[in-house]
């Protein structure tokens, strides 16, 4: 049994269960539209499924794995970028803020600037269009 993966899977199982349970406390949608708890419940369910996959895969391994963080700078940088992005959440300019965040994150993780910028613009456009036109929800 791989203890590190088992511990990580247990943490993600708890997170997924929390999202499913807390998402059920939000009001239901009206007129066939999903309610406020729809996305937390879906994401929580997916986290649970993936954590179960990690748990079952780790139980089949022999021996143990020592916990080691080999890329600590990248993890710390990504977490710092995420905190700055979330701190600016209510300030408006969703598209600009998201493009800059994704481009910096991808560049920080080793991608080239043209690829980072292209992926950031494309992902932001898809997300903005899905929420604005598909779900009729403003992200501003």
Secondary structure by P-SEA (a helix, b strand, c coil): ccaaaaaaaaaaaaaaaaaaaaaaacccccccccccaaaaaaaaaaaaaaaaaaaaaaaacccccccccccaaaaaaaaaaaaaaaaaccccaaaaaaaaaaaaaaaaacccaaaaaaaaaaaaaaaaaaaacccccccc
